[in-house]
């Protein structure tokens, strides 16, 4: 199976070709290039966030990535964990961007927002709630251990490292849960903003 880098390169080439065709067909009214650029920006933000989280997480619990993610331990583990987090974050960013674009699809009664405005309306909330969910889950879930990880980890991880393992797992659960809530709020904000945008004036002259 092709690696992530190869799949990403194929995706970018496909988007460029589709954008070029759209530009050729519709000229100045073409939207694909802006939409695909929006998706790639969302993916990049997600990759940076995911890579940064795992760069911190791997220092808290290397065992989480060795046992839970199947990464090879030892030298270079931090880089491998950060790369894995970046890949997951990129995909999550693409999904979030796609959801926001769907909310902003053309409708005759609701004019489109610019991609830049959609980004401003949505991205801060996704990031804020993702971080908030991560912090809250990291503080609460390790004490509750709702998945019963601590007994299961006995014998697999040194006793003094179990709490760190569960904490990192909780951080990831909170991050994705918070990001999902943030995406829902972001979509609502885009939807509401479109309702408040005045429709374009008709090109037809008023009846006399």
Secondary structure as the mmCIF struct_conf table of DSSP 4:
data_model
#
loop_
_struct_conf.conf_type_id
_struct_conf.id
_struct_conf.beg_label_comp_id
_struct_conf.beg_label_asym_id
_struct_conf.beg_label_seq_id
_struct_conf.end_label_comp_id
_struct_conf.end_label_asym_id
_struct_conf.end_label_seq_id
HELX_RH_AL_P HELX_RH_AL_P1 UNK A 4 UNK A 26
HELX_RH_3T_P HELX_RH_3T_P1 UNK A 27 UNK A 29
HELX_RH_AL_P HELX_RH_AL_P2 UNK A 32 UNK A 60
HELX_RH_AL_P HELX_RH_AL_P3 UNK A 62 UNK A 63
HELX_RH_PI_P HELX_RH_PI_P1 UNK A 64 UNK A 68
BEND BEND1 UNK A 69 UNK A 69
BEND BEND2 UNK A 74 UNK A 74
TURN_TY1_P TURN_TY1_P1 UNK A 75 UNK A 76
HELX_RH_AL_P HELX_RH_AL_P4 UNK A 77 UNK A 103
TURN_TY1_P TURN_TY1_P2 UNK A 104 UNK A 104
STRN STRN1 UNK A 107 UNK A 107
TURN_TY1_P TURN_TY1_P3 UNK A 108 UNK A 109
STRN STRN2 UNK A 110 UNK A 110
HELX_LH_PP_P HELX_LH_PP_P1 UNK A 111 UNK A 114
HELX_RH_AL_P HELX_RH_AL_P5 UNK A 115 UNK A 144
TURN_TY1_P TURN_TY1_P4 UNK A 146 UNK A 147
HELX_RH_AL_P HELX_RH_AL_P6 UNK A 149 UNK A 153
STRN STRN3 UNK A 154 UNK A 154
TURN_TY1_P TURN_TY1_P5 UNK A 155 UNK A 156
STRN STRN4 UNK A 157 UNK A 157
HELX_RH_AL_P HELX_RH_AL_P7 UNK A 159 UNK A 195
TURN_TY1_P TURN_TY1_P6 UNK A 196 UNK A 196
BEND BEND3 UNK A 197 UNK A 197
HELX_LH_PP_P HELX_LH_PP_P2 UNK A 198 UNK A 202
BEND BEND4 UNK A 203 UNK A 204
HELX_LH_PP_P HELX_LH_PP_P3 UNK A 205 UNK A 207
#
